[in-house]
C-alpha cells in the first residue's frame, strides 16, 4: 500500500479532533491528550487510512479499538470530578486494555497507568505499541478484571473498563480512592455507559450516560 506522510496523518488527526469538538467533547485536556497519540500506530497498516475516522477497527482476536468519540467520552467522564478540581491523577487502572490506545491516552493525563488485558497476544502487541511510541508510564499486565479486586490494592484515582459486565461490578469499587470514578459500560444486549463514584468504603453513587456497545467482560486469561 502507499504510505501516508506524517503531514497527512497530522491532518487526519486534526480532523478527528475537530469532529470530537463538534460531537460535544469540550474538555481541552482530553482533546490535547488525544492529539498527542498516534492512533494509526495501534492498528494494522492496512487500516491506517481509516485510523482517524470515528469508527471502531479490528485489532484481531475478535476485539476492536474503540472509536475515538468513545475513547474521548470515557476519558472525559473519568477525569471530570478529579482533575477538574485541580488535583493530579497519580494512578489509573484500565481493564481490557486491548492494543494499548486508550492506555496511551490516559498516560497523557495520569502519572501512572496500569492496563489489564486477558488475551496474551494483545498484551504483547500493546507493549510493543507503547514501547515504539516511547510511552513509559504505562504497565500492561496479563490478567482479567475479575482478578483485580483480589490482587490489587486500593490505590486508583480512576478505573476505566473497556468491556461490559451484566451488572455493576461492586468488587471493583474498593480499588478506588474516595471521590474517584469507575467508568464502565454495563449491560448485556443493551449497554449503558455508567459512572460509579466512590463516596466511602460502603457507599457509592451511580450515573448513567450514553448507550454503547462493547464486548462482554469475561473471566479468565487467554493465551491465544
N, C-alpha and C positions, 0 to 999 in steps of 0.2 A: 504494500500500500504506500501511497505518497505520504511522507512525513510532514506534519504541520510544524511551522516555526514557532519559537517561543512567543513571538509577537501575536500570532494567530491564537494561541492558547490564552494569552492575556486578554485579547479582545473577547473571546468566548466567555472567559471568566467575568469580565466586566459586564457582559450582557446578562450573565447569571445573577450577579449582584443587583443589577437594575430590576430584573424580574422579581427577585426576592422582595425588594422595596415595594414594587407595585402590588405584590401579593400580601403585604401587611407586615413584613418583618422590619421593625423600626429600630431595634437595639443596635447602635453603631458598633458595640463590642462584638456582637455576633457577626455582623457583616464584615467587620475588619478581620476577624478570625478566619472566616470562610474565604476571604480574598487572599489570604496568605497560604492556603493549602491547595496544592495542585491535584484536583480530583482525577484527572486523567491518569495519574501515576498509580491509581488504585484499581484500575480495570485493565483488561487485556487490550493490547494495542489495536485490535480490530474494532474496538468500541471507542477509541479516542475521539473520533469525530462527533460522538454523541455525549461525551463525558460531562459537558456543562449544561446539557438540556435538563429540564425539570422532570426527570423520569428516573425510576429505579433501573438498574442494569445488573445483569448476571455476573456473579463472581465465582460461579461453579458450585458444585456440591448442593444444588438446589437452594442456594442462598443468593441474595441480592445486596447491592449497595443502595441504601435508601435515596430517594430523590432529594435534591438539595433543599427544597422547601421543608421537608420533614426534618432533616438534619438541623436546619436553622430554627425551626419552630420548637423542637425538643430542647435545643441548646438554650434558646431564649427563655423557655419555661424553667429550665434548670437553674438559671442564674438570676431570675427576676427578683427574688427576695434577698438572696445572699449577697451577691456582688453589687446589687442595686443600692445597698446601704453603705457602700464604700469599703466593704471588707474584701479580703483576698481569699480565693479558694486555694486551699493547700493540697487537698486530696479528693479526687473524684473517681468513682467506680463506674465502669461501663460493662454491662452484661450483654453478651452477644456482640463482640467487637468486630466480627467478620473480617473484612480486608484491612481494617485499621483507619478508614477515612474519618468516621465520627470521632475516634480517639485522637486523631491528628488535629481536628478542630478544637476539641476540648483541651488539648495540650497548649493552645494559644491563650487559654483562659484560666488554667489551673497550674499550680507548681508541679503537681504530680498526677498522673492518670494511670489507673490500673484497669486493664481490659481483660475480661474473661471470655474465652471462646471454647466451645465444646468440640469443634471439629478441628482435628490436629493439622490437616493441610492448610487450613485458613490461619491457624496460629503461625505457621512457618511463613506463609505469604505475607501476613500483616507485619511480622517482624522485619522482613526484607524491605517492604514498602517504607516503613518508618525509618529504617536504617539508611536507605537511599536518599531520603529527604532530610536526613540529619536531625530527626526529631528524637531527642534523647530523654525526655521526661515522661515517656510512656513505657509501661511494662505490660507485656501480654502474657497471660497465663493460660495453660490448657486446663480448663475447668468449666463447670456449668453453674448457672445462677443458683440452683437449689443447694449447692455445696457452700455457697458464700456465707450463708447465715451461720454455718457450723465452723467454718475455717477462718473467717476474718474477724478482726476486732472492730469495735465501734470507733470509727475514725474518719468518716467521709463527710465532706461538705456538700456532696450531691451524688446521687446514683441515677444513671440513665440506662434504661433497658431497651434493647432493640429486638425483643421477641415478646410474644403476648401470652401471659398466663390466663387461665379462665377467670380467676378471681385475684383480688389484690393480695400479693404475697407478703403478708404481715410479718413474716420471719425476716424480711429484709429491713424493716423499719428500725430495729435496734442498731443497725450499722450506720445510721445517720446521726450527725450531730444535731443538737436542738435547733429548730427552725430551718433545717436543711430540707431539700426536696428530693423525692424519688419521682422521676418522670418515666411513665411506663404505659404501653398500650394494654388494655385489659379487655378480655372477652374471647369468645371462640369464633362463631361465624360473623358476628358483628363486634367490632372492637372500638373502644373509645380511648383517646389519649388522656391519661389521668395523671394528676399531680398530687402526690401524698406529701404533706408537710408534717414533720415530727414536732410535736409540742412538748412532750415529756416522755418518760420511759414507757408509759402506758397509754398515752393519748396522741392522736394524730387527726388531721383534717384532710379531706379528700375533695378535689375539684375536678370536674370533667370538662374536656375541651373538644378537639376535633374528632371526627370519625376517621379511622385509619385502617390499614390492612398490613399486618405483619405476620411472619412465620410464627407458629406456636412455640412457646417456651417448653423445652424438653429436658428431661432429667438424663444424667449420664453423659460420659465423654465418648466421642467417636474418634477412631484412629484413621478414618478414611471418609 
